[in-house]
C-alpha cells in the first residue's frame, strides 16, 4: 500500500532523511518512534508530499507521488493526516471544519455532508459540539475533531504526526481511544508517537528511527522486549 | 495702563474678534470646505478600492516563489514606497499622456491623474499589509488544507484569506486614514480637495485662521469617524478570532 525506497530529504545543507526504506501493507498499523530530530515527522510528511522528497521513491496505492506529473491533490484525498497542533480552521465551526473538504472536493451536497459529519462526530464522541468554534474546545476535543475532519474524505490511509504531544496528560487517552477504534476497524495507519504504551498495544509493527534512517523495525514485542541495536536500547531506556 | 488691565483689554478684544469675525467666517467657509471634502473622499474611496484589489494581487505575487511573479511585485513595491507621493502625483499629472489623464474631460485631468497616483501608491502599501497578513497565518493552516486535498487556490480562498482579512483590517484602516490625509497633496496640481478649498477661501477673503481651523475640523470629523467605524468592524469580526 505504501512503498518507500531510498528516501532522502535535505533542508538546505541539513540531511534529515538519509535513505529510508519501508513497506507498509494494507490494514497495517505502524508506529514510528525515535528521538527528536531523527526524521520521524519528515518521513511521515513525505508520504503525502507535504515535504518534497529530495530523492527516492514514495509509492502510495500504486502511485509514484514523487512524480511531478501526479495530481497530488487526488492522492491526498486518499491519505488523511492529523497534526500535533490540530490545525483546525479557527474561522469555521466544528461542522464546517469537517464538511469543507467533502463538499468542496467530493461535491457532496449539504445533506450528505451533514450526515457524514454527524456520524463522524458521533464516532469520535463529540455529539454536543456541532456548532461551536474550535477555540471553545479542549485540546483533546480539538484533536478528535481533527481526526473526524481527516476521516470525512474516507481516506484509505491515516497519518498521525505526534497526535497527543500537545495535549494535557488527562486528554491523551480520549484521543488514543479514538485511534485504537480506528485501528480495530482495520484502517491503515502510520503513527509518529511518543506513546510507547499505545505503540505496544496497537501497532502491528514499530519503526525505530534514528539519525535519518529506520534503524530497526519489528513487532512491538521485538522492539520493546528484545531490541537489537544499542541505540534502540538507549532510547527505550530513556522513555520507558 | 498697568499690565493686568492691558491683559484684560486684550482678552476682551480677542473674544470680541472671535464673535464678530472668526465665527461668521468659519460659517462662511464651511460649504466650500464640504465641497472640497467630497473631492477628498472621492479620491480616497476610489484609491483605496483600487489599492486594495491591486494590493492583494501584488501581495500574493510577492509571496510567490516563482521569480517572474515575485520580482516584478518586489520592484514595484520598492519603487512606490521609496519615492514621495508628491513626486508620484506630479509624475502622473505631467508625464502621463493627456489621452489618459483627460479621459473624463480635460477639466478633470488633474483630479483623474491624482486618483491614479493615489491608487498606485496605495496598492504598494496595501500589498505589504496583505503579505504580512497572509504570512501571519500559521503554516499549519495551509498544511491542513492541502492535506485534505484542497488545491493551493482553494486553500487560499477558503482558509488563508478569510483569516488574513481579520488581521489586515486594522492596518488597512490605518492606510485609509493616511491616504485621506495625504490626498491633500493633490492641491499641488490644483485639485480642489479639502486643503485647496480652504486655501482658496483664505486667500480670497484674507481669512487664514478660520479657513485652516475649518480644514482641521473637517479632517478630524472624517478621520475620527473612519477610525470608529473600523474599530466597530474589528470588534464585530473579532468574536471568533482566536486561533486554535
Interface residues (C-beta under 8 A of the other chain):
Chain A: X48 X50 X73 X74 X76 X77 X79 X80 X81 X83 X85 X86 X87 X88 X89 X90 X91 X100 X101 X104 X105 X133 X134 X135 X137 X142 X146 X149 X150 X153
Chain B: X138 X140 X141 X143 X144 X145 X146 X147 X148 X149 X150 X151 X154 X158 X159 X162 X163 X166 X240 X241 X242 X243 X244
